[in-house]
């Protein structure tokens, strides 16, 4: 695992694609660069839609695979992002208790700070952001992300 890398998986709609581009831009701005695989990455992000069950189940399946990676390197950061994190926060926290960040799409403005907090002081409890009354800044970085990997950040109760 390279400590300056990230890997994003996007499952869902065009909005998920755009949010993943934004997340990649934020991570690029922090000095991280895209890894070719989840095994190589320090930060793993999955960004998924809740409108259809198939992307949601694919996301949980992938997160199950990432559980082993987290066990091998506990400092690895896993973020679960997208509508699923927004509308099914409790289920995400229950099914993915090893997630570091759980974040809905309306909370992307907090993604940078959530990552920085995890880098500075890894915590046992996830940082969960499910809704925000603040507008997402239009100037958040975002570029097409060729490999399509993404993740969300939230704080699970408990």
N, C-alpha and C positions, 0 to 999 in steps of 0.2 A: 504494500500500500504506500503510495506517495502522498505525503501530508499536504501538498498544495494542489490537489486534484478533486474534481467532482464528476459525478455521473448522473444524468437526468433521464428518466423514463416518463414519457407522456402517453397517456391512454385516454382518449375521449375526443372532444370537439375542437373546433378552431380556437375557441377561447382558451382552452387548455394549452394549445400550441403557443399562443401568444404569451400566456402567463409563464410558460416554460422558457421562452426566449427572454423574458424579463428576469427570471430567476438566474439564467445563465449569465446575463449581463451584470447582475448584481455580484455574482461570484467572480466573474472576470475582473470586475472593479476592485474586488478584495485581493486580487493577485492569484486567484486560483485558475487552473486551466482544465479543459475537458479531458477526461480519461477515456480510453477505448473500451473499458469494461468496468463493471461494478467492483470486481475483485481488486482493481488497481486504485480505486478512488477512496479518498478520505471522507468526502461528503456524498451521500446518496440521496437523491430526491426522486420521489414519484409524485406525479401530478395527474389526478384522475377525475373523471366526470361521474356524476351520480344519476344522470338521466336514464341510463341503461345499465342493466345488471352485469352484462358481460365485461365491460372495462373495469367495473368495480371489483369483480371477482378475480380478474387478471391481476389487478393491483394487489389484492390481498395474497394471491399466490406468489407474486414476485417478492412481496414483503416477507413472506415466509422463507424464501430463499435467502434474503438478506439477513435474516435472524442469525444464521450461521456465520456470516461475515462479521456481524457485530460481536458475536461471542469470541471470534478469533482476535478482534481488535476493538476492545470496548471504547476506545477514543474515537472511533468512526462515528460520524454524525448521520443519522437517518431522519429525513424530513418527509412527511406525508402531506401533500398539498392538493388543492382542488376542491371541487364541490362536495365530494364525499366527506372531506374533513369538515366542511361547513355544516352539512345536514345530518351527518352520522358521527358526530364527535365521540360520543360515548362508545359506539361500536368500534371505531378506529382505536381508541385508547384501550379497549378491552382486548381486541384482536392483535394489536401491535404495541404491547406494553414497553417494548424496547425502543420505540420511536423517541427521538429527541425533540422534534418539532412537528406540530400538527397545526396546519394553517389553512383557512379558507381563502378563496380568491380575493375577498374584500379586505384582507389583512396583509397583502403583499408588501405594503409600505413598511412593515415591521420585519420582513425577512432578513435584511442585512443585520439588524441589531440582534435578532435571535441567533443567527449564526455566530456573530462575534461573541455573544454571551457564552455559547456552547464551547467555543474555542478557548476562551479564557478560563472557564470554570465548568467542566462537564458536570452535569447534575443527574441525579437518579430519576427525577420526575421530568416529564416532557413539558416543553413550553407550548402552550395551546392558545391559538388565536383563531376564533371562529367568526368574528364579525367586527366591523369597525364602522364607526359613524363618520370617520374621516375619509376624504376622497383619496384614491390612489393617485399619487403624482403622475402627471402625464409624462414627465421627463425621466421616469425610471428607465434604466438601460434595457435594451432588448435587441437582439439580433437573431436571425434564424439559427437554430441550433441543429447542426447536421445529424447528430446521433439520436436526438429526440428523448433525452433523459430528463426527468423532473422529480421534485419532491415538495411536500408541504410541511409547515411547522405549526405545532399547537402545544398547549400545556394541559396534560391530562389530570383530572382530579384525583386526589388520593395520596 
